[in-house]
Amino acid sequence: MQPSRLGEIWYSCPVYYLTLVAHNRNHICANAAMQAAFIAFAERATHRGVSVGRYVLMPDHIHLFAAFSPESVPLSKWIKSLKNSLSKCLRSRRHRAPHWQKGFFDHVLRNAGAYAAKWDYVRNNPLRAGLVDEPEKWLFQGQIRDIDLDLKNGRS
């Protein structure tokens, strides 16, 4: 029997809060070229069973939320592909490798409330870092798909 506190966990389509960090905390992430490359990759992710929700590109790291369907590629393989895709953009802009710290941070979210709370924390990162005076003014953020809506409708 599942404990009642775990009743809302998205078992069939887990939603992850993910963080990728630049090698040596280099400021390579928050720019228009990287945002375009990230969006292009995230939009193609649905073909691999992954729905990317909200994201924030900070100068030296990336936060994103992604839902993985039962048919999706494994999380670690998808992250490796994301890093490779973004590294291609960086190489085209003459940034030398390595671009990323090894590994990544992941946290499985239990429900839509946890997603909303974590998003509130993430969207305020540029404010806490002193980059903007209001979170909405940070240019390098957005949403690819509405994960909450997709999950309510049984899709990913």
N, C-alpha and C positions, 0 to 999 in steps of 0.2 A: 504494500500500500504506500502511496506517495504522501509524504507529510503535507499538511494543508498549506504551510508557508511556501511550498514549492508548486502550488496548484496552477500558477499562471506561467510557468517556465515554457518557453517556446522550444519544445522538444523536437518537433518535426522540422523546424526551420530556425536553428539557433541564430541569434543576432549577437554579433561581437562588436565590442568597442576595441579599436585597434590603434596602436601608435607605432610609427616607424621613425627612427631617429637618424639624422645625418651623421656621417663619420666625423668624428672630432667636433661635433655640434656646429659644423660649417653652415653658414647661412646660404643655403642653396634651394630652399623649398618655396618661399613666398615670393613668387614672381609670375608674371602673366604666362610665360612659356611653360612653366611647370604646371600651372593650373590648367592650361589647355591640354597638356599631356595627361594629367590626372583625369580630367573629365572624359577625354576620349577613351582611356582605358576603362574607367568606371562604367561608361555607357555600353561598352562591349562585354562587360562582365556578365550580363544577363544570359549571354550565349553559353556561359560556363556554369550556370545555376547560382550566380551570386548577384544579389541586389545591393548596390551601394546606396546608402541613405545620405545623411548629412556628413560634412567634412569641414575641417579647418586646416589650412596650410600655414604653419608658423614658420618663422625664418629657418629654424634648424630641426623641425620635426613636423610630422603630419598626423592628425587625428582623423579617424573616420569610423563610420558605423557600417557594417555589412551583414546581410542575412544570407545564410547558406542553406540552399535546399538540399533534400536528400540526394539529389542527382549531381550536386556541385562537385567541383574538384576539391581536394583537401585544402584546408586553410593554409598550411605552410607552403604548398605548391602555388597557390594563388598569390600569396604575399611575395614569393620569389619572382613570380611573373610581373607583379606590379613594380617591384624594385627594378627589375631589368628594363621594363618599359620606361620608367622615369629616368633611369641611367642613360638610356639612349638619347633622351632629350638633353640631359646634362652634357653628354659627350659632344652633341651637336653645338653646344654653347661653349665648348672648350674647357669644361670642368674635368679635371683629371680624377680618375678613380683612385682609391675607393670612395664611393659616394654614401654608403649606408653602414651603420653599425650592424654587426651580426645579430640575427634574430629580430624579434619584435615583441611588443607587449600586447597581450590579448586578454579580454575579460568577457565572459558570456553574460549577457543581460537577461534578467529573469522575465521582464514584462515591459509593456509600453511605459509604465511609470518610471522604471529604471532607465529606460532609453531617454525619456524626457529630462530626468534629473541629471544624467551624465551629459546630455547635450547642453544643458544650462551651464554646467561647469566648463565644458569645452568652448562654447561660444564666448565665454568671458576671458579665455586665455589671452587674447590680444590686449584686452583692457588691463588685466593684471600685469602684463609685460610692459605696459606703458606705451604701446604702439598706437593706440587710439583712445579717444575719450568716451566712446560708446561702442559696444560690440558690433552694432550694425554697420559701422563705418569701415570695418576691416574688409578689404576687397577680396581676400583670398579664402573665401568660405562659400558654402552653398549646399545644395541638396540635389542629388541625382534622381532618386526615387523616394517616394513616401513609403518607408518600410512599415510604419504603423498601419497604413491603409492596406498595403499588400497583405500583411499578416491577418488582419481582420477579415479579408476576403479570401483567405486560404491560398494566396499566391506568394511567390518569391521572385 
